[in-house]
Amino acid sequence: MAVPRAKTSKARTRRRRGVNMHLEAPQLVACGNCGNLVMPHHVCPKCGFYRGRQVITPEVNG
């Protein structure tokens, strides 16, 4: 059975793992009612619409 010659350093391990652990920006789509950018399959926080229906009443920040 093969035995490693030396311990793999933390930096080397993290460099190898970090290649596939990068963060991605969320995909955004325009709201069908107001045009605000929202995440897909989420209620628009600006107007409260989802799939053409008023789902929530948005709070007015004063």
N, C-alpha and C positions, 0 to 999 in steps of 0.2 A: 504494500500500500504506500502511496506517495505521501511524503511528509514535507510541509513547507520548510524552507531553509531559515526563514526569519518571520517574525510577527509582521502582519500587515498593519501599517500605521493608520491612525485615525484619518489623517488627511487623504491618504490613498483610498481608503474605504469610502469616505464621504464624497470624494471626487467621482468615484465610480457610480455611486448611488445617486448623486446629485444631477447627473445627466438627464435622468428620466423623471426627476421630481420638480421640474420647473413649473411655475405658476402661469396660467393662461388668463388673459383678459376675458371677462364674461362676454358672451355674444349678446348683442342688443338689437332689438327690432323697434320700429316706430309704432306708437300706439295708434290704433285705427280711428280713434276719436279726436285726440288732440295733437298727435304727432310727437309726443314726448318719447324719448328713448327708454324702453323698459326691457327687462329680461323676458324671454319667451315663457308663456304659460303662467304669467303673473299679472295681478291686478295693477293697473296704472295708479301710482300714488298721487299723481297730479289731478286726474279727473275722476278716478274711481271706476272706470269702465273695464270690463273683461268680456271679450268676444261679442262686442256690440251691446252689452247690457250694463246698466248701472248696478254695481255690486256693493260698493261702499260709498258713503258720502265723505269726501276728503275734508280734512280739518283745515281751517283757514288760519295760517300763522300771521298774527297781527303784531 
